[in-house]
Amino acid sequence: MRFVIIASARTGSSHLVNMLGAHPEILCNGNVFHPHQVWVFWPEADLDRSIRDELKVLREKDPVALLERVFATDLGRPHVGFKIFEGQNNEILDRVIHDGTVKKVVLYRKNVLANFSSKLAARKSTKFGAREGETVAKAPSVRFVRDRFIEFHDEYVAFYRGAIARLNACGQPFHLVDYDEINDPALFSALVNFIGADPTIEPSKLEQQQRKKQVKQNSSDICSRFSNPADVLDFLRENGLLHWAHEGETSMEPMGGSWSSGEGSSGSLDHDSEFAPDATKMES
């Protein structure tokens, strides 16, 4: 089965690609239509300079042929997919939206303020990820500018509304995944099942070793990411968006298993860990 992940930057897409790619029945590539690199998750032996150059030429000259090349290269796995962002190739995006043989996964980060701050911090620091074992520098604070955020929000939402409207108009089913839900085992299994793979199969140890753990750089306290948090809170209050002041994860685990308990104590889930592919193979 073929599938595509329709997403935006800083929505956990690399993390999701990595998790799906760890499944023995799924080959999940990255941003195949990225303007600077064709991010395919193929063995290094199959990605010498000539192959990389060939893929780049296809991306520029014949993107439909590149699409077919990616789907045809399954490495013995029955389910092959990739992710695509807004504006990378609108012709290809429209093609896969209308193609009934391609399963559609829509990855959305409903806390748009968190997405906005993450993008600003990454651009400011030029650090788009940190893997386990590395020294993780504190993410730089960024400034909240109301008009700039509103413009960003409206463009971000318009992309998703447009994509979903087209999916609905042509009667194509899709699986909506929220950023907060990626790490929940039950919800992730539902996604694997939608793609067509067996959700009961565990990743092999080799697959897990090939994908290095990445730690989240930004605080779950979204307002603290900004140098002017009072302005952020005022904006959230004025617009009924105080729930954006914090970003956590969905969990269907029982409190007794994942939360601390006892009189006077409070429990919290770990919302700050992610997994991402080896940077030599995938983009951040």
Secondary structure, DSSP 8 states (H G I E B T S, - for coil): -EEEEEE-TTSSHHHHHHHHHTSTTEEEEEETT-SS-------GGG--HHHHHHHHHHHHH-HHHHHHHHHH--TT-SEEEEEEETTT-HHHHHHHHH-TTEEEEEEE-S-HHHHHHHHHHHHHH----EETTS-------B---HHHHHHHHHHHHHHHHHHHHHHHHTT--EEEEEGGGTT-HHHHHHHHHHHTS-TT----HHHHHHS-EEE--S-SBGGGGBS-HHHHHHHHHHTT-GGGGB------S-HHHHS--STT-------SEEE---TTTS--
